[in-house]
Amino acid sequence: MVVWLEGGLGVGKTTLVRALLRALGHRGSVRSPTYTLVEIYVISRIYWYHFDFYRFNLPEEFVDAGLGEYFRGDCVCLVEWPQKAVGYVPPADLVVLLQMAENGRVGEVVAYSEEGKRCLSELRSHWPVVAN
């Protein structure tokens, strides 16, 4: 599963990842991967990779850093600033669009694959506030 996290600086992309991982049972720290490019978490035998490509100057840096090997069928990849690696980062199953709002933030989740549609459907069944 590839999830693109889109939105401007400070909109809460890393905060969303932190909340997601904690909700799944992760009790350790959740750091921003701005300088490390990727942070790795293992929850219930599932690998969760949190990427941040904000510091990329060229999309080819994705290849130079050897990040393609992380994008496999047996993990979840949460990607901040995917547009900085366009052409190299795999397409999204889900895109989470975050924006500032009057009293906080607003998020929109859009599915772009069958796996993404199944995931979104599952989210809606447990969290009815997730709308179309």
C-alpha positions in Angstrom: 0.0 0.0 0.0 1.4 3.4 -1.0 -0.2 6.4 0.7 0.8 9.9 -0.5 0.5 12.6 2.2 0.0 16.0 0.5 -0.3 19.5 1.9 1.9 22.5 2.7 4.5 22.9 5.3 3.2 22.6 8.8 -0.2 21.2 7.8 0.2 18.1 9.9 1.4 15.3 7.7 3.9 13.9 10.3 1.4 14.4 13.0 -1.1 12.3 11.1 1.4 9.5 10.7 2.2 9.7 14.4 -1.5 9.4 15.3 -2.0 6.5 12.9 1.0 4.6 14.2 0.0 5.2 17.8 -3.6 4.1 17.0 -2.2 0.9 15.6 -0.3 0.2 18.9 3.2 1.7 18.3 4.4 3.0 21.7 7.9 4.4 20.7 8.8 7.7 19.3 7.6 8.7 15.8 10.2 11.1 14.2 9.9 13.2 11.1 12.0 11.6 8.3 12.9 15.0 6.8 16.7 14.4 7.3 16.8 10.6 7.3 14.4 10.3 4.3 12.8 7.2 5.9 11.8 6.0 9.3 10.9 2.4 9.8 8.2 0.9 12.2 7.1 -2.7 12.6 3.6 -3.2 14.0 2.1 -6.7 14.1 4.7 -8.0 11.6 3.8 -5.3 9.1 6.5 -2.9 8.0 5.5 0.7 7.9 7.9 3.1 6.1 7.5 6.8 6.5 9.2 8.9 3.9 9.8 12.6 3.5 11.2 13.9 0.2 10.9 17.6 1.0 14.7 18.1 0.8 15.0 16.5 -2.6 16.4 19.0 -5.2 15.9 16.5 -8.1 13.5 13.5 -8.5 16.5 11.3 -9.3 17.6 11.5 -5.7 15.0 8.8 -5.0 17.1 6.4 -7.1 20.4 7.6 -5.7 19.2 7.0 -2.2 18.1 3.4 -3.1 14.6 4.0 -1.9 12.8 1.8 -4.5 13.6 -1.4 -2.5 11.2 -0.3 0.2 8.2 -0.2 -2.0 7.1 -3.9 -1.9 3.7 -5.6 -1.7 4.1 -6.6 2.0 4.4 -3.2 3.6 2.8 0.2 3.9 4.6 3.3 2.6 3.5 6.7 3.8 5.1 9.3 1.6 5.4 13.1 2.4 6.2 15.4 -0.6 5.8 12.7 -3.3 5.8 15.3 -6.0 9.6 15.9 -5.2 10.2 12.3 -6.5 7.8 12.3 -9.4 8.5 9.6 -12.0 10.3 7.5 -9.4 8.0 7.1 -6.4 5.3 4.5 -7.1 1.8 5.7 -7.7 -0.5 6.1 -4.8 -3.1 3.7 -3.7 -4.5 6.4 -1.4 -3.8 10.1 -1.3 -4.5 12.1 1.8 -4.8 15.8 1.1 -4.4 18.0 4.2 -5.3 21.7 4.4 -5.4 24.4 7.1 -8.9 25.4 8.1 -10.4 28.0 10.5 -10.4 25.7 13.5 -7.7 23.2 12.6 -7.2 21.1 9.6 -9.3 19.4 7.0 -8.4 16.2 5.3 -9.6 14.4 2.2 -8.8 10.8 1.3 -8.9 9.7 -2.3 -8.5 6.1 -3.5 -6.5 5.5 -6.8 -6.4 1.7 -6.9 -8.5 -1.3 -6.0 -6.5 -1.8 -2.9 -6.9 1.9 -2.0 -10.7 1.6 -2.5 -10.8 -1.5 -0.2 -8.8 0.4 2.4 -11.1 3.5 2.2 -14.2 1.3 2.4 -12.8 -0.3 5.6 -12.0 3.1 7.0 -15.5 4.2 6.4 -17.0 1.2 8.1 -15.0 1.9 11.3 -15.0 5.7 11.1 -18.2 7.1 9.6 -16.8 10.6 9.5 -14.8 9.6 6.4 -17.0 10.8 3.6 -16.9 10.3 -0.2 
